[in-house]
Amino acid sequence: MTTKASSTKQTCSYCGKERAEVSKLIETPDKAAVRAFICNECISVCQAMIDIERQRNRVIPEPKVNVQKPQELYDYLNDYVISQDQAKRYLSTAVYNHYKRVQANIASSRNSKKEDKKADDKTDDIEIDKSNVLVIGPSGSGKTHILKYLSKKANVPFTIADATTLTEAGYVGEDVENVVTRLFQAADGNTLEEKVQNTEMGIVFIDEIDKIGRRGESRSLTKDPSGEGVQQALLKLLEGTTCNIPMDPRAGGRKHPGQQTIPISTQNILFVLGGAFDGLNDIVKKRVSKKPQMGFGNADTLKNNEAKFNSDDFLEHVVVEDLMKYGMIPELLGRIPMVTVLKELTTDELKRVFTEPKNAILKQYKKLFAMDDKELDITDDAIEYIVKIAFDMRIGARSLRGVLEKGLADCMFEAPSSKKKTIKITKEFLEAKLGPVKEENKDKKVA
């Protein structure tokens, strides 16, 4: 370093680089007794050293997960999700067990690092492994809906990924690690450390997982970048690995040479895989309806099987063998030991979805009209008509919003300017806009 009077050459006092060699060269204030410079590169190195030291000395904060008992989670879901009782119970238990395991492992890790720990203390070295979940159900049955509210109640970040956009590493498309990038973007946190910690406690729902099933049970002899290859790429992610995701969200999840990355561990992230698995019902039906070999007692066995599986919905009895025949690789199925099934909603259940939950679609639109100081009055026969039209579309609860939006399009346009205080919607009004109900559903009663 030099005095202000001795030299006019501007070089970094730490690395010796001149102003032309760096992006920024910062000078000491005019009041300083000694004239010195520091470049942006040396500032970055100093910041990294400070961060490393801070990382060594930092106290890991307690996780902010709101762990509640399965019954409490189930009761909470009942306010927002109609029917699907078995799936709600199963997923409530899965979320409770997962975060109970996470807290137990964190506590065990902390205890093992205490320096004042007595040598004769009895320690519990059992570490509980993660159990991911597979959810099978038709479109609009509530798969995403249930998980969204479970993550909200547990106070953890939640993201949805589409398996059909994922490709094997090296191919054009989204890398499987992009699902972790999306979770990081959805996580809250005042600092980077808090954001990373919240990300590592989140829930990822990978939908349309059935669309990446390999064709047939035999292994593919050629590259399958969007099918079996993606299943294999997901293995480490589900089991628990460290992903290096881009720090800059503008990168869109893509990695570039030299860019800054953040290590994220997936050890405590709960992965839920979901899909409609169209055709799986027939695979299960074929297996359970298989006639036994000839011999004594086989007639009774067949009769008992027919009585046990006398149902159009055989998915309740799905096993790993059926999923393998569908095209899922055994390595992936081994990492998702928990399987639950959602059923297609009936007309009665669709009506309840439309009117009963706290955030029911009908209540949402009534609130929209109330914002313009209008009252939306829909008659009972109009509600039945909407439910029947939605049921005909065969896409579950999602169809209800589309039907109502189309039926109320003109009313929503005119209401803000209208002097009417009440907007009355009848069956005849909707029929004029949407057409009649299909003949087979015309006389069908909705409870």
Buried (B, 14 or more C-beta within 10 A) or exposed (E): EBEEEEEEEEBBBBEEBEBEEBEEBEEBEEEEEEBBBBBEBBBEEEEEEEEEEEEEEEEEEEBEBEBBEBEEBBEBBEEBBBBBEEBBBBBBBBBBBBBBBBBBBBEBEEEEEEEEEEEEEEEEEEEEEBBBBBBBBBBBBBBBBBBBBBBEBBBBBBBBBEBBEBBBEEBEBBBBBBBBBBBBBBBEBEEEBBBBBBBBBBBBBBBBBBBBBBEEEEEEEEEBBBBBBBBBBBBBBBBBBEBBBBEEEEBEBEBEEEEEBBEBBBBBBBBBBBBBBEEBBEBBBEBBEEEEEEEEEEEEEBEEBEEEBEEEEBBEBBEBBBBBBBBBBEEBBEBBEBBBBBBBBBBBBBBBBBBBBEEBBBBEBBEBBEEEEBEBEBBEEBBBBBBBBBBBEEBBBBBBBEBBEEBBEEBBEEBEEEEEEEBEBBBEBBBEEBEEBEEEBEEEEBE
